[in-house]
C-alpha cells in the first residue's frame, strides 16, 4: 500500500496492487480505499525534461523511479477524479 498525497501534503487515499492475479480471484488487481478515486500525475518530474515515461499505475512509475529514471509519471485518472500530486 502506498499513501497518496494532495498538493497540501495531506493523505487523501491509498493505492496497492496484488502481487499475483491468482490471489483471491474476486479482488481486483489494483486496490484503492473506498470512495472517489483521484488522478495521479507527477508534473514536477516532467518539468524541463525532453522525454517522459508514462506508466499505467503508481507502482510501475515507482519502479522506474527506483531504477534511476526521474522523467516518469503514472497516468491514473478518471473523468470524475481529483488530482494527486505526490506519492512521497
N, C-alpha and C positions, 0 to 999 in steps of 0.2 A: 504494500500500500504506500502511496505517495501523497503527501498533503499538497493541496492546490491553493495558491495564494492569489488574492486580488491585487490591484495597484497599490493599496494601502498596506499590504503585508498581512492582512487578515486571512486565516484559513477559511476557505469557502467551500471546500469539498475534499474528497479523497478519490484516488484512482488506483486500481490494481488490475492485474491480469493473471488468469490461471496459467500455471506452468505447463500444463498439458491439456489438450481438449478432452481427453478421456476421463478426467476427474469430474465427478458429479455432473453427468450429462445434461441435467436440467438447469444448470447455472451457466450464464453467458460467459464468453471468453473475456470480455472487458467488463470490469466491475466498478461501479460508482455507488456513492451513497444515494439513498432515496431522495427524490426531489428533482428540480430542474437541473439540467447539465449546463455547464459553462464552456465556452470556447477556450482553447488554449493556443496561443500563437506567440512565439518569442521574437518580437520585432527588434528588440535591443540586440540580439545575437546576429541579426542580419544587417544592421546598420554599418555602412561602409564596406560591405563585402561585395566581391564581384560575382559570387555564385552562392546558391543556397541549397541545402539538403532539406527537403520537406518530407517528414515521416507521417505515417498514418496515426501513430499512437505515441503517448508520452514516453513509455519505456523504450520504444525504438529510438526516439530522439536522445534520450539519456544514454543509450548505448553508444551512439555516435559521439556524444559529448565526452564520455569516459575514454573513448579511443583517441581523443585529441582534436576532433572536428568541432570548431566553435561556430561555424556558419550553419547551424542546424535548428530546426523548429518543428514541433509537432503541428499538425493541422487537424485538430479535433474540433468540430463545430457542428452546430445545428442552427437553423434559422431562428429559433427561439432562445438561443443560449446567450449568456453574458460572457464577457471576456475575462480570462485568467492570464496574468502576465508572467507568472513565475512558478516553478516547482521547487525553488530554493534548494 
